[in-house]
Amino acid sequence: MAAATQQMSSLPSGLRICNTVPDILYLPELVFGGLVWILVASTLVSPPNPLGWVMFVSVTCFVMTLLWLIIFACGVHKNSSAWATADFIYHLIAVIFYLSASVLLAYVTIIFSNATGAPLERYYKIDIAAVVFAFVTTLLYFIHCIFSAVRWKSF
């Protein structure tokens, strides 16, 4: 538990990212973001434009979070305050993008709720799950952003 309350003025590297706040949130962000990506990709893409934005956000944030996780695990940041700033800015952008994608996905799902037929109802249920996971992912990125801001300010 002592590692989880590590001094916020340093950036972890190696396996310490698995037990420090906010870096412990990388894995849930990847899991829930991946679920959003998979669920949206497995539904009927209609209308394509809003769901295209949702796919762009979920895939981009998934790839960037994975790269960020690798950068932190390898210790490339060298405990620099510039990396703490970049971490905060990245997560702030991810929150804004995911919030916009979540709202659009919820809107499309509400519109899609009027469709009838067994296959369309199955897509509707998948879309509901995608909306829930999108908002959970937004919350995870928001919590990570808050803790990254605290760490950035303590540098």
Number of C-alpha atoms within 10 A of each C-alpha: 7 8 12 16 10 15 14 19 16 16 23 23 21 13 11 17 21 19 17 21 22 22 22 16 17 20 14 14 22 20 14 22 30 20 18 30 22 16 19 25 16 12 18 17 14 12 11 11 11 18 20 16 18 26 19 15 22 28 17 16 24 22 15 15 20 16 12 16 21 14 14 22 18 14 15 12 16 14 16 13 18 13 16 23 16 13 18 22 16 18 24 19 15 24 22 14 19 26 21 17 25 26 16 18 24 19 14 20 20 14 12 18 16 10 13 10 7 9 11 16 15 13 21 23 14 20 26 19 15 26 24 17 21 28 21 19 27 25 16 21 28 20 17 24 22 16 18 25 19 16 22 22 14 13 15
